[in-house]
């Protein structure tokens, strides 16, 4: 029994060590110039070029395999899945997650990595461009967003979550449609708002939307990146 227990612990430690190596991209490293040069033309998975993989039109297993073969042939080792139109399986449906699972498994067989946009279409907060905006300053709303999207991806692609499946990208979370953003949360900061509205709003946006997602991703072994909107405005 003791021997079996030792073997079990050895296998557990071995699996943890392997997982740590697989997730080395989570850490900032400072490799030597010679090491960078040796892998520059053929970087390891997770460090190479990423192709924005838009799923417009019918998508099935054959199309996924065909696309991944072509993408790999062009030298890309990473793909970013973007939901499109007329895919056959509605966004966030069971059929959608079946396709994502297939894409992740097929990518893994080709030593590729997968990211997904956290949306059905721009911006990051709903199923399409006609959806009403969520309250970005309400952390409960952000946590519900995680339940509807991130948690479902985790269940769908486990155990490749944090391995072949790298993480999520937010695409221009749009805080307002043609006006000044507002949230009931701002009434709690009324005095500060009179002093500097945008400083107060930016702090709440950061803490209640971006930070909540980033902390969830860190706790679940994946990454969170985001493409900000209105970035060119002062």
PyMOL commands that set and color helices and strands:
alter all, ss='L'
color gray80, all
select helices_A, chain A and resi 2-22+24-26+33-38+61-73+94-109+139-148+150-157+184-219
alter helices_A, ss='H'
color red, helices_A
select strands_A, chain A and resi 50-55+78-83+113-117+165-171+223-227
alter strands_A, ss='S'
color yellow, strands_A
deselect
rebuild
show_as cartoon
